[in-house]
Amino acid sequence: MELQLQNLVLGFKNKPNVIHDISLTMTSGSIVGIVAPNGTGKTTLLRLILNDLKPQSGKVVLDGQTYGSQKHTLAMHRQMCLFPVQDDLYPDLSGKAHLAYYARLWHNQTKSVKQIISALDMQDYVNQPVRTYSMGMKQRLCFGMVMAANTPIMLLDEFMNGLDTINVARMSQILRGLRAEGKLIITVSHLLNNLQGYADFIYFMRDGKIIKTIDQHEQQPLYIQVAAEEANRLPRMPWQHYPNGMLVLPINNLPGEHFNQLLLGLAAHHIVFKLAPLDLETYFNEFYDAD
């Protein structure tokens, strides 16, 4: 299955460039992460994919089919499920009833509600009315509802909000399993270190555009990373000062002899450094620190 976003544009009177000429191609069996500060178009992009909002120009194409006739729209919607917001839950219904409802709505006959309850460790409360649930319990239920729909495309907007460390790890592992089943998962998350652990492709958005793409199947550039307070003891080189208090130096184009001399110099001065690709939090600070 292939989902294409072709030159999508959407703006509003007070915000003209919410989505500005975004083009992406995403395929089955992958997890895509969308990263940007709050209020910069991430959720809007998901709503465009679902046709909940209509672009001023451009189109969404799923296996050659576009939103147009009611028949085509219904056919595309059968392939997608958006993570529900907690306000959409029915307070007097049980969690199990919500799961069964989503399974029926999307005609899921392959993944049982019982399996989902077990995978998310919801046995102790799933038969209770939702009004008795904590935020984290509701969040697990909402994720379970997407699992119950069992659609080829899953749109997950901040789906780990309110979860403790154990459940973040549990849901991350479930995501990997869903990817292995061939799902296309598009997620918006502010848990960047966690996102880096499971996403295949990560897109940073700014001013309605994709400004950085990371394909985690490709080897990423390496950087020497040093705490900024060591600046006076570092050799003169084109260090880049990052907002997170780090000085970084890309080494991919550094001649081998210069690289070896630099490492020896850092060791001789007992300067602690890290040699690694930049992580998502470092990129986030670089792109959005002034916002």
Backbone bond lengths (Angstrom), bond angles and torsions (degrees), N, CA, C in turn:
res aa  C-N    CA-C-N  psi(-1)  N-CA   C-N-CA  omega(-1)  CA-C   N-CA-C  phi
1 M - - - 1.469 - - 1.525 109.30 -
2 E 1.332 116.04 136.03 1.469 120.66 -179.25 1.525 109.74 -127.01
3 L 1.322 115.38 127.13 1.460 122.02 176.92 1.517 108.32 -111.37
4 Q 1.327 115.85 122.40 1.465 121.12 -179.74 1.524 110.39 -116.00
5 L 1.311 115.52 134.03 1.461 122.21 168.19 1.517 105.99 -106.41
6 Q 1.315 116.27 117.79 1.461 120.65 -173.17 1.519 110.73 -113.63
7 N 1.332 115.49 104.17 1.474 122.83 173.16 1.526 112.63 52.11
8 L 1.322 116.79 47.50 1.467 121.02 -178.45 1.525 111.05 -70.47
9 V 1.322 115.32 134.37 1.468 122.52 177.13 1.526 108.06 -135.16
10 L 1.339 115.41 131.86 1.462 120.38 174.35 1.516 108.73 -153.59
11 G 1.332 115.42 133.36 1.458 120.72 176.18 1.514 110.51 -145.86
12 F 1.316 114.63 167.26 1.458 121.53 178.18 1.524 108.55 -126.86
13 K 1.327 116.69 169.52 1.466 120.24 -176.71 1.519 112.17 -54.73
14 N 1.319 115.66 -47.33 1.464 119.27 -176.30 1.522 112.74 -89.31
15 K 1.339 117.40 -2.94 1.460 121.56 -178.68 1.525 108.20 -150.90
16 P 1.324 117.93 85.81 1.461 120.78 -168.81 1.527 115.43 -72.06
17 N 1.334 118.73 -23.65 1.464 120.00 -174.07 1.526 112.23 -120.42
18 V 1.323 116.52 53.19 1.467 119.14 177.92 1.528 110.03 -63.92
19 I 1.315 116.22 -47.49 1.466 122.65 172.80 1.521 106.47 -126.48
20 H 1.330 116.50 122.77 1.467 119.58 -171.60 1.527 109.94 -130.00
21 D 1.326 115.36 93.23 1.465 122.56 173.76 1.534 112.33 60.58
22 I 1.325 116.13 53.33 1.466 120.64 177.92 1.524 109.85 -90.92
23 S 1.323 115.22 128.65 1.466 122.25 175.24 1.527 108.66 -129.33
24 L 1.316 116.37 125.31 1.464 122.31 178.87 1.523 108.82 -143.21
25 T 1.314 115.71 150.05 1.459 121.80 170.75 1.521 108.16 -123.50
26 M 1.330 116.47 124.61 1.464 122.05 -177.76 1.520 108.92 -127.75
27 T 1.325 116.21 144.09 1.463 120.09 -173.47 1.528 111.82 -128.13
28 S 1.320 114.81 163.25 1.463 121.89 179.36 1.525 110.79 -57.43
29 G 1.328 115.05 152.65 1.454 120.18 177.22 1.506 113.65 73.73
30 S 1.339 116.41 31.94 1.467 119.45 178.99 1.522 110.20 -145.35
31 I 1.328 114.28 154.67 1.459 121.97 176.06 1.516 107.81 -115.03
32 V 1.324 115.58 125.20 1.461 122.85 -177.59 1.522 108.51 -113.31
33 G 1.320 116.89 127.85 1.457 121.65 177.44 1.514 111.34 -107.73
34 I 1.328 117.06 132.91 1.463 122.99 176.17 1.525 107.61 -108.41
35 V 1.337 116.76 125.28 1.465 121.46 -174.56 1.522 109.86 -124.64
36 A 1.324 116.17 132.39 1.471 123.53 174.41 1.524 106.87 -176.21
37 P 1.342 117.71 162.57 1.470 119.33 175.01 1.526 111.02 -64.19
38 N 1.322 115.97 167.09 1.462 120.81 177.32 1.525 110.58 -61.00
39 G 1.330 115.59 143.85 1.457 120.46 174.88 1.506 115.14 76.91
40 T 1.334 117.80 22.16 1.467 119.74 -177.02 1.524 113.26 -117.63
41 G 1.344 118.06 16.02 1.456 119.60 169.96 1.513 116.69 109.20
42 K 1.330 118.22 0.60 1.473 119.12 -177.72 1.528 111.36 -64.27
43 T 1.325 115.94 -51.65 1.467 119.94 179.73 1.523 110.66 -65.36
44 T 1.323 116.75 -37.02 1.468 120.68 176.82 1.517 110.86 -58.41
45 L 1.327 116.67 -40.01 1.465 120.26 179.20 1.530 110.95 -63.02
46 L 1.319 117.21 -41.45 1.469 119.94 177.10 1.524 111.02 -63.56
47 R 1.320 116.52 -39.23 1.468 119.98 179.93 1.530 111.40 -68.13
48 L 1.325 117.37 -30.88 1.463 120.26 174.36 1.528 110.61 -68.06
49 I 1.320 116.14 -41.31 1.465 119.77 178.22 1.525 110.34 -59.05
50 L 1.323 116.04 -38.17 1.466 121.54 -177.53 1.530 112.47 -84.97
51 N 1.338 116.87 -4.68 1.466 122.44 -177.19 1.524 112.69 67.87
52 D 1.331 116.44 17.55 1.459 121.11 173.26 1.528 109.43 -70.68
53 L 1.322 116.05 -32.16 1.465 123.44 168.17 1.516 107.62 -117.52
54 K 1.321 116.49 146.12 1.453 120.09 -179.22 1.527 109.54 -107.67
55 P 1.324 117.78 133.11 1.469 120.50 -178.15 1.521 111.85 -70.15
56 Q 1.329 115.08 151.76 1.466 119.33 173.43 1.520 110.45 -71.32
57 S 1.329 116.04 -29.62 1.462 121.34 172.02 1.520 108.26 -155.61
58 G 1.330 115.34 164.86 1.451 120.47 -175.13 1.519 111.18 88.76
59 K 1.325 115.81 177.45 1.464 118.98 -177.08 1.522 111.28 -155.17
60 V 1.326 113.85 160.49 1.460 123.40 173.72 1.524 107.32 -104.66
61 V 1.332 116.50 127.69 1.464 121.31 -176.52 1.526 108.82 -124.21
62 L 1.318 116.20 124.52 1.462 122.02 178.36 1.520 108.84 -118.61
63 D 1.331 115.53 109.22 1.469 121.17 -177.67 1.523 111.58 49.52
64 G 1.323 115.91 45.31 1.456 121.72 176.90 1.509 115.24 83.73
65 Q 1.323 117.85 -4.74 1.465 121.75 -177.71 1.525 109.87 -103.43
66 T 1.331 116.77 142.27 1.463 121.62 179.61 1.525 109.99 -122.30
67 Y 1.341 114.83 160.78 1.461 119.53 173.46 1.526 108.51 -67.10
68 G 1.288 117.26 127.77 1.459 121.71 178.90 1.502 108.73 -161.44
69 S 1.308 115.27 -88.20 1.462 119.78 178.41 1.525 109.71 -73.42
70 Q 1.312 115.75 161.26 1.465 120.73 177.32 1.528 110.64 -60.24
71 K 1.318 116.60 -35.59 1.461 121.40 179.75 1.525 110.90 -63.32
72 H 1.337 116.73 -45.99 1.465 120.66 179.63 1.524 111.18 -66.56
73 T 1.328 116.08 -40.19 1.463 120.17 179.63 1.524 110.67 -62.14
74 L 1.324 116.52 -44.93 1.461 120.63 179.47 1.527 110.78 -63.61
75 A 1.323 116.34 -40.77 1.469 120.40 -179.91 1.526 111.08 -63.51
76 M 1.336 116.92 -39.93 1.463 120.38 179.12 1.522 111.14 -70.74
77 H 1.325 116.58 -39.16 1.466 119.90 -179.62 1.532 111.90 -66.01
78 R 1.316 117.22 -27.01 1.470 119.63 176.99 1.526 111.43 -66.42
79 Q 1.325 116.23 -19.13 1.465 120.80 -178.19 1.528 113.06 -93.04
80 M 1.342 118.15 -3.15 1.461 121.22 -172.31 1.520 111.51 -131.99
81 C 1.325 115.20 149.77 1.462 120.35 171.03 1.524 108.42 -141.43
82 L 1.323 115.96 130.71 1.463 122.53 178.26 1.520 109.53 -96.04
83 F 1.307 116.87 135.38 1.465 122.24 176.54 1.525 109.33 -55.16
84 P 1.339 118.57 120.71 1.471 119.83 -177.24 1.522 111.39 -72.43
85 V 1.320 116.44 151.16 1.466 120.30 174.44 1.527 108.07 -86.31
86 Q 1.326 115.32 153.74 1.463 119.12 -174.41 1.526 112.71 -62.60
87 D 1.330 117.31 -28.42 1.467 120.27 178.88 1.527 112.17 -65.59
88 D 1.339 117.24 -17.60 1.466 120.67 179.40 1.527 112.70 -83.63
89 L 1.323 117.26 -8.39 1.461 120.14 -179.89 1.526 110.49 -74.05
90 Y 1.318 116.10 148.80 1.466 121.60 178.05 1.530 108.91 -91.97
91 P 1.338 117.99 113.85 1.469 120.57 -170.63 1.520 114.90 -61.03
92 D 1.335 118.01 -29.20 1.462 119.96 -176.08 1.528 113.48 -93.89
93 L 1.326 116.77 -4.92 1.464 120.13 176.25 1.526 109.70 -91.29
94 S 1.300 116.38 153.09 1.463 120.60 177.23 1.528 110.48 -78.67
95 G 1.313 115.11 162.41 1.456 119.53 174.77 1.514 111.44 -61.16
96 K 1.322 116.42 -39.21 1.464 120.52 179.99 1.524 111.38 -61.50
97 A 1.332 116.95 -37.88 1.466 120.52 178.20 1.527 110.75 -65.38
98 H 1.333 117.02 -38.31 1.471 120.33 177.01 1.531 110.64 -62.84
99 L 1.315 116.93 -44.07 1.463 120.65 179.89 1.525 110.84 -62.75
100 A 1.321 116.35 -44.59 1.467 120.30 -179.84 1.527 111.16 -63.84
101 Y 1.327 116.32 -36.78 1.465 120.95 179.47 1.528 110.74 -63.39
102 Y 1.336 117.34 -46.26 1.468 120.33 179.74 1.527 110.84 -65.88
103 A 1.329 117.16 -37.77 1.465 119.66 178.03 1.531 110.83 -62.16
104 R 1.338 117.29 -41.56 1.474 120.94 178.69 1.522 111.26 -69.19
105 L 1.334 115.91 -40.95 1.461 120.44 -175.34 1.525 111.54 -61.43
106 W 1.341 116.48 -37.18 1.469 120.47 -179.58 1.531 112.27 -103.39
107 H 1.331 116.47 12.35 1.469 121.26 175.46 1.527 111.99 56.09
108 N 1.320 116.24 40.46 1.462 120.84 178.12 1.525 109.77 -76.50
109 Q 1.318 115.84 120.31 1.465 120.42 178.92 1.527 112.02 -122.89
110 T 1.331 116.64 8.85 1.469 119.45 -175.38 1.522 112.94 -110.97
111 K 1.312 118.42 -29.28 1.464 120.95 -177.74 1.524 108.27 -115.13
112 S 1.329 117.00 116.33 1.455 120.42 -173.63 1.520 111.61 -80.25
113 V 1.322 115.16 151.41 1.462 121.30 175.71 1.527 109.91 -59.18
114 K 1.313 116.55 -37.51 1.470 120.76 179.64 1.527 111.03 -60.99
115 Q 1.324 117.16 -42.12 1.465 121.34 178.21 1.526 111.05 -61.71
116 I 1.322 116.31 -41.96 1.466 121.11 -178.04 1.521 110.43 -66.21
117 I 1.321 116.58 -43.70 1.464 121.07 179.18 1.525 110.21 -59.32
118 S 1.315 116.49 -42.53 1.462 121.13 179.55 1.525 111.28 -67.50
119 A 1.335 116.99 -44.21 1.470 120.88 -178.15 1.519 111.93 -61.27
120 L 1.335 116.73 -34.94 1.466 121.57 -177.98 1.530 112.82 -97.14
121 D 1.329 116.87 4.40 1.468 122.32 177.80 1.534 110.70 54.40
122 M 1.325 115.75 52.29 1.465 122.09 -177.15 1.531 112.77 -106.44
123 Q 1.332 117.39 8.88 1.462 120.65 -172.46 1.526 112.80 -57.56
124 D 1.328 117.28 -35.90 1.470 120.49 -172.03 1.528 113.65 -72.59
125 Y 1.333 117.15 -18.11 1.470 117.66 -174.54 1.520 114.66 -134.46
126 V 1.318 118.14 -4.62 1.461 120.23 -169.41 1.531 112.95 -65.10
127 N 1.330 118.42 -22.45 1.468 120.62 179.13 1.523 113.13 -90.12
128 Q 1.325 116.87 -2.93 1.462 121.09 178.94 1.529 110.14 -86.10
129 P 1.348 118.27 156.05 1.469 120.05 176.97 1.525 111.09 -64.80
130 V 1.308 116.33 145.61 1.464 122.05 -174.58 1.527 112.25 -61.49
131 R 1.336 118.16 -26.54 1.468 119.75 -179.58 1.528 111.86 -62.84
132 T 1.324 118.17 -16.06 1.468 121.10 178.99 1.527 112.26 -90.33
133 Y 1.339 117.85 -1.96 1.463 121.62 -173.14 1.523 111.40 -83.80
134 S 1.315 116.09 148.01 1.464 121.76 168.63 1.527 108.79 -77.54
135 M 1.336 116.48 172.74 1.463 120.52 178.85 1.529 110.81 -60.39
136 G 1.335 116.19 -43.92 1.460 119.27 -179.58 1.516 112.63 -64.46
137 M 1.326 117.43 -37.80 1.463 121.36 177.83 1.526 110.68 -65.36
138 K 1.324 116.31 -41.07 1.471 119.92 177.21 1.526 110.82 -64.16
139 Q 1.327 115.81 -38.75 1.460 119.72 -179.02 1.528 110.59 -64.75
140 R 1.313 116.77 -41.12 1.465 120.18 175.80 1.532 110.77 -62.96
141 L 1.326 116.12 -39.93 1.463 119.83 178.26 1.522 110.79 -62.17
142 C 1.322 117.16 -45.73 1.470 120.53 179.98 1.529 110.88 -59.96
143 F 1.322 116.29 -40.97 1.468 119.95 176.88 1.530 109.98 -64.62
144 G 1.326 116.11 -41.78 1.457 120.02 177.25 1.515 112.57 -61.41
145 M 1.323 117.47 -33.73 1.464 120.80 178.68 1.523 111.00 -65.27
146 V 1.329 117.07 -38.40 1.466 120.07 175.37 1.530 109.75 -65.25
147 M 1.337 116.22 -41.54 1.469 119.25 175.87 1.524 111.11 -60.95
148 A 1.338 116.75 -38.46 1.466 120.83 -179.73 1.524 111.50 -66.65
149 A 1.320 117.09 -35.37 1.468 120.27 175.86 1.525 110.39 -64.56
150 N 1.343 115.62 -36.38 1.473 122.20 173.44 1.528 112.46 56.93
151 T 1.324 116.35 38.10 1.460 120.77 -178.93 1.531 111.03 -79.36
152 P 1.329 117.91 156.28 1.464 120.41 178.00 1.528 113.31 -63.23
153 I 1.352 116.72 -28.64 1.463 121.20 179.45 1.521 108.62 -118.68
154 M 1.330 116.26 128.49 1.461 122.05 -179.76 1.519 108.77 -121.50
155 L 1.336 116.33 126.31 1.460 122.86 -178.29 1.524 108.02 -108.92
156 L 1.319 116.56 110.79 1.466 121.95 -171.42 1.524 109.97 -116.26
157 D 1.326 115.87 108.14 1.465 121.72 -176.93 1.528 109.63 -102.66
158 E 1.339 116.75 108.67 1.475 122.92 179.21 1.528 110.91 48.51
159 F 1.309 115.45 50.19 1.465 120.74 -172.18 1.528 113.31 -77.77
160 M 1.327 117.84 -8.87 1.464 119.63 179.57 1.526 113.28 -103.88
161 N 1.319 117.43 8.20 1.469 120.13 176.50 1.525 110.57 -57.88
162 G 1.322 116.23 135.28 1.459 120.62 174.05 1.513 115.26 78.98
163 L 1.335 117.80 7.78 1.462 120.44 -178.69 1.524 111.26 -95.92
164 D 1.323 115.95 146.36 1.461 119.63 174.51 1.526 109.46 -81.38
165 T 1.332 115.88 173.99 1.462 121.32 -174.34 1.525 112.09 -59.40
166 I 1.321 116.71 -39.60 1.468 120.45 -178.21 1.523 110.66 -63.01
167 N 1.329 117.02 -43.82 1.465 119.81 -177.93 1.519 112.71 -76.54
168 V 1.328 117.66 -28.65 1.468 119.66 171.89 1.525 109.21 -61.18
169 A 1.328 116.69 -46.23 1.467 120.52 179.08 1.527 111.17 -64.37
170 R 1.333 116.22 -40.78 1.471 120.41 -179.41 1.530 110.81 -62.37
171 M 1.330 116.58 -47.04 1.462 119.33 -177.22 1.525 111.57 -71.30
172 S 1.322 116.83 -31.13 1.468 119.91 175.73 1.524 110.16 -63.24
173 Q 1.325 116.44 -41.32 1.461 120.33 178.66 1.525 111.02 -67.00
174 I 1.322 116.97 -38.52 1.469 120.32 176.74 1.527 110.33 -62.31
175 L 1.334 116.79 -40.62 1.466 120.13 177.62 1.520 111.34 -57.48
176 R 1.318 116.47 -43.13 1.469 119.77 179.18 1.528 110.46 -61.71
177 G 1.326 116.15 -38.20 1.458 119.72 177.14 1.519 112.52 -66.30
178 L 1.329 116.65 -40.11 1.467 120.82 177.87 1.525 110.81 -64.71
179 R 1.320 116.36 -38.91 1.474 119.62 175.84 1.529 110.10 -61.62
180 A 1.329 116.94 -42.30 1.464 120.56 179.30 1.528 111.66 -62.99
181 E 1.333 116.65 -26.75 1.471 121.09 176.28 1.528 111.88 -77.20
182 G 1.336 116.89 -8.49 1.458 120.38 178.89 1.509 115.27 101.14
183 K 1.334 117.46 10.78 1.465 119.84 179.07 1.534 110.78 -72.02
184 L 1.321 115.18 149.14 1.464 122.02 165.65 1.518 106.68 -100.16
185 I 1.320 116.57 116.70 1.457 122.07 -176.18 1.522 108.44 -115.26
186 I 1.325 115.69 121.58 1.466 121.37 178.23 1.515 106.95 -113.08
187 T 1.317 116.45 118.03 1.451 120.08 -172.33 1.519 112.11 -126.04
188 V 1.315 114.73 143.28 1.464 123.48 169.91 1.521 106.24 -109.43
189 S 1.321 117.33 124.66 1.460 119.93 -177.76 1.518 110.27 -149.75
190 H 1.346 115.22 143.68 1.462 120.02 174.27 1.523 111.33 -98.91
191 L 1.333 117.80 -0.70 1.468 121.58 176.28 1.529 107.87 -87.44
192 L 1.328 115.37 82.48 1.461 120.01 -166.56 1.523 113.32 -69.88
193 N 1.322 117.67 -42.19 1.466 118.76 178.36 1.521 110.84 -61.99
194 N 1.322 115.85 -38.70 1.457 120.82 176.68 1.526 111.20 -65.60
195 L 1.322 117.07 -45.42 1.464 122.08 179.39 1.522 111.02 -58.38
196 Q 1.328 115.95 -40.52 1.460 120.19 -178.95 1.529 111.45 -63.35
197 G 1.329 116.50 -23.33 1.453 120.44 -177.97 1.514 114.84 -79.06
198 Y 1.342 118.07 -16.87 1.472 117.85 -177.38 1.526 114.62 -131.64
199 A 1.322 119.38 -17.25 1.470 120.40 -175.55 1.528 111.17 -76.99
200 D 1.325 115.61 144.82 1.463 121.21 174.59 1.522 111.32 -86.99
201 F 1.325 115.49 -40.91 1.462 121.57 -178.48 1.523 108.43 -131.10
202 I 1.323 116.36 137.71 1.460 121.39 -179.15 1.521 107.98 -128.82
203 Y 1.334 115.31 128.77 1.460 121.51 -178.89 1.525 109.23 -119.01
204 F 1.330 116.00 126.00 1.460 121.91 174.20 1.524 108.46 -94.95
205 M 1.336 116.46 131.74 1.463 122.46 179.41 1.525 111.12 -109.21
206 R 1.330 115.01 143.06 1.463 120.49 171.74 1.527 108.07 -155.45
207 D 1.342 115.71 136.86 1.469 121.36 -179.47 1.529 111.47 52.63
208 G 1.325 115.42 36.63 1.454 120.31 176.40 1.511 115.51 79.27
209 K 1.338 117.55 3.49 1.465 121.27 -177.02 1.528 110.64 -119.51
210 I 1.323 115.42 160.32 1.462 121.21 169.80 1.523 107.48 -83.55
211 I 1.340 116.70 117.72 1.468 119.77 -176.78 1.526 112.91 -105.37
212 K 1.314 117.13 -13.95 1.467 120.08 179.88 1.517 108.66 -154.18
213 T 1.326 115.96 133.02 1.458 122.35 176.42 1.518 109.17 -120.38
214 I 1.311 116.64 129.97 1.462 121.15 176.03 1.522 108.18 -119.81
215 D 1.321 115.37 118.13 1.461 122.14 173.35 1.522 106.62 -99.43
216 Q 1.319 116.53 107.22 1.461 119.38 -173.07 1.531 113.53 -74.96
217 H 1.326 117.09 -1.71 1.458 120.28 172.70 1.528 110.97 -86.00
218 E 1.317 116.40 -13.14 1.461 120.83 177.97 1.523 110.09 -96.64
219 Q 1.323 116.15 151.91 1.462 120.20 176.83 1.521 109.14 -69.69
220 Q 1.319 116.19 127.35 1.457 121.38 -177.48 1.528 110.79 -89.15
221 P 1.343 117.79 150.30 1.468 120.38 177.85 1.527 111.28 -58.14
222 L 1.323 115.90 143.83 1.461 121.39 178.82 1.522 110.62 -95.67
223 Y 1.319 115.38 145.32 1.463 122.42 178.91 1.529 109.11 -132.74
224 I 1.334 115.92 141.18 1.459 119.94 165.24 1.519 106.75 -83.68
225 Q 1.321 116.39 128.59 1.465 121.83 -174.84 1.525 109.33 -123.00
226 V 1.335 114.89 125.21 1.463 122.29 -174.12 1.522 108.53 -133.48
227 A 1.325 117.18 145.26 1.467 120.96 176.41 1.522 110.30 -61.93
228 A 1.340 116.48 140.03 1.469 121.46 -174.66 1.521 112.82 -60.76
229 E 1.331 118.38 -28.13 1.472 119.86 -178.54 1.525 112.51 -67.89
230 E 1.331 117.18 -9.57 1.466 120.56 177.36 1.525 112.03 -89.09
231 A 1.325 117.68 6.39 1.469 121.40 -171.92 1.521 113.15 -53.80
232 N 1.333 117.46 -41.50 1.464 120.37 -175.79 1.521 113.06 -70.05
233 R 1.315 117.42 -16.33 1.463 119.96 -177.80 1.526 112.86 -103.15
234 L 1.325 116.39 1.94 1.456 119.99 -176.98 1.520 111.50 -89.78
235 P 1.325 117.88 148.53 1.467 120.15 174.94 1.523 110.70 -65.78
236 R 1.316 115.65 155.80 1.468 120.47 -179.24 1.528 109.70 -72.26
237 M 1.306 113.92 108.12 1.458 121.10 178.72 1.526 106.88 -150.58
238 P 1.327 117.90 166.07 1.480 119.91 -176.01 1.530 112.93 -75.63
239 W 1.345 115.87 65.10 1.461 120.24 177.26 1.533 110.12 -67.45
240 Q 1.319 115.89 143.00 1.461 120.98 176.17 1.522 108.51 -106.71
241 H 1.343 115.92 129.17 1.467 120.74 -177.68 1.524 108.31 -91.29
242 Y 1.322 116.46 116.58 1.460 121.36 -178.85 1.524 110.69 -97.76
243 P 1.333 117.43 150.03 1.468 120.97 -176.08 1.528 114.34 -62.76
244 N 1.325 117.63 -16.86 1.469 119.53 -179.60 1.525 112.57 -84.81
245 G 1.350 116.38 13.58 1.459 119.72 177.25 1.515 114.16 83.44
246 M 1.333 116.62 20.55 1.458 120.42 179.88 1.519 110.49 -116.23
247 L 1.321 115.68 146.81 1.453 122.63 167.96 1.521 107.14 -103.44
248 V 1.315 117.00 130.39 1.462 119.51 -177.15 1.522 109.78 -127.83
249 L 1.320 114.35 149.65 1.461 121.11 -179.47 1.522 108.29 -135.83
250 P 1.346 117.66 117.06 1.468 118.97 176.76 1.522 109.85 -69.68
251 I 1.322 116.62 137.49 1.468 118.77 -175.81 1.521 112.94 -111.96
252 N 1.321 118.27 -3.78 1.461 119.51 -174.19 1.524 112.99 -60.00
253 N 1.337 116.43 -33.88 1.465 119.77 -179.42 1.522 112.40 -104.50
254 L 1.331 116.58 13.04 1.456 121.03 -179.18 1.529 108.75 -85.09
255 P 1.349 118.25 126.31 1.473 119.68 177.59 1.528 111.28 -55.46
256 G 1.324 116.22 146.35 1.453 121.11 -174.80 1.511 114.15 -56.04
257 E 1.358 116.93 -41.01 1.465 118.98 -178.20 1.524 111.50 -68.14
258 H 1.345 116.91 -35.27 1.468 120.40 177.33 1.526 110.55 -67.03
259 F 1.325 115.35 -39.59 1.464 119.76 179.52 1.531 110.77 -62.68
260 N 1.334 116.36 -45.52 1.468 120.06 179.96 1.521 111.41 -63.85
261 Q 1.339 116.93 -41.52 1.464 120.41 178.56 1.527 110.88 -63.46
262 L 1.330 115.98 -38.98 1.461 119.88 179.79 1.528 110.75 -63.82
263 L 1.322 116.96 -45.48 1.467 120.10 179.51 1.525 111.39 -62.22
264 L 1.332 116.36 -41.27 1.468 119.76 178.53 1.520 110.80 -64.04
265 G 1.351 116.00 -39.90 1.465 120.03 179.39 1.518 112.27 -65.39
266 L 1.326 116.96 -42.04 1.464 120.55 178.22 1.530 110.58 -62.93
267 A 1.326 115.79 -42.70 1.466 119.45 179.79 1.522 111.21 -65.96
268 A 1.345 117.14 -40.60 1.469 120.91 -178.36 1.520 111.72 -63.42
269 H 1.337 117.25 -32.74 1.466 121.56 -179.74 1.535 112.06 -94.32
270 H 1.340 116.10 7.87 1.470 121.36 178.24 1.534 111.79 55.31
271 I 1.333 114.81 41.06 1.465 120.43 178.31 1.529 108.91 -92.26
272 V 1.312 115.68 122.45 1.466 120.76 179.06 1.532 108.95 -74.81
273 F 1.319 116.56 130.78 1.465 120.10 179.87 1.520 109.42 -143.36
274 K 1.320 114.23 164.62 1.465 121.34 175.99 1.514 108.33 -125.33
275 L 1.318 117.15 135.31 1.459 122.45 175.60 1.524 107.47 -112.01
276 A 1.333 116.00 105.45 1.469 120.19 -173.72 1.526 109.31 -167.11
277 P 1.337 117.73 164.44 1.469 119.32 169.54 1.526 109.84 -63.75
278 L 1.314 117.19 157.85 1.460 120.90 174.43 1.526 109.26 -69.29
279 D 1.330 116.35 140.90 1.456 118.69 177.63 1.530 110.32 -87.73
280 L 1.322 116.63 172.38 1.465 120.74 -174.89 1.523 112.17 -64.57
281 E 1.322 117.36 -35.02 1.464 119.68 179.91 1.522 110.89 -65.61
282 T 1.330 117.18 -36.77 1.466 120.50 177.53 1.522 110.52 -65.39
283 Y 1.331 116.92 -45.00 1.461 119.66 176.16 1.527 110.75 -61.00
284 F 1.331 116.74 -42.51 1.466 120.54 -179.64 1.525 110.39 -58.85
285 N 1.323 117.11 -46.42 1.466 120.83 179.07 1.525 111.40 -62.95
286 E 1.323 116.56 -37.50 1.467 120.16 179.13 1.529 111.26 -65.17
287 F 1.328 116.81 -44.83 1.459 120.63 -173.21 1.524 113.47 -78.95
288 Y 1.337 117.39 -30.70 1.465 119.25 -167.90 1.522 114.51 -123.92
289 D 1.325 118.55 6.78 1.467 119.86 -174.39 1.514 112.52 -59.33
290 A 1.331 117.92 -34.33 1.470 120.77 -177.16 1.521 112.73 -83.36
291 D 1.343 117.17 -7.30 1.476 119.89 -176.59 1.522 111.35 -72.64
